[in-house]
Amino acid sequence: MPLPREITDPRMLLNLRGFNATCTIQVNTPTTDTAGAPVPDWADFAGHIGLACNFYQPLGKRGGTEHRQDDGTFLDAFWICTLQQAWPDITTAMQLVFAGVSYNILIASTDSQNISTSLTVELL
């Protein structure tokens, strides 16, 4: 179980060896179809392949949150991916691939000591 981020020093995270998975960051290089409409084409972001990470759902959010609207009910579920290094060039225009599944990056933030990067992601 991941430690609460509020009481964990980022330098200590690096020594826990809790980064037991890898992920890849992708960037969209859109092409156009025969009608001229843009078609997304995701490619691996150079230097951001096989990054050591820890991927989990926050406590209290396991399974997501159900939202009801007039046009239906949907499930809002998100995950946190903490990268072992600081990657300030990762933006919300990119996507994360973890275990062969693509996730939309909602929030990308690097800690104040520039030691690690945390990504809040949702399933595409």
Buried (B, 14 or more C-beta within 10 A) or exposed (E): EBEEBEEEEBEEBBEEEBBEBBBBBBBEEEEEEEEEEEEEEBEEBEEBEEBBBBBBBEEEBEEBEEEEEEEEEEEEBBBBBBBBBBBEEBEEEBBBBBEEEBBBBEEBEBBEEEBBBBBBBBEE
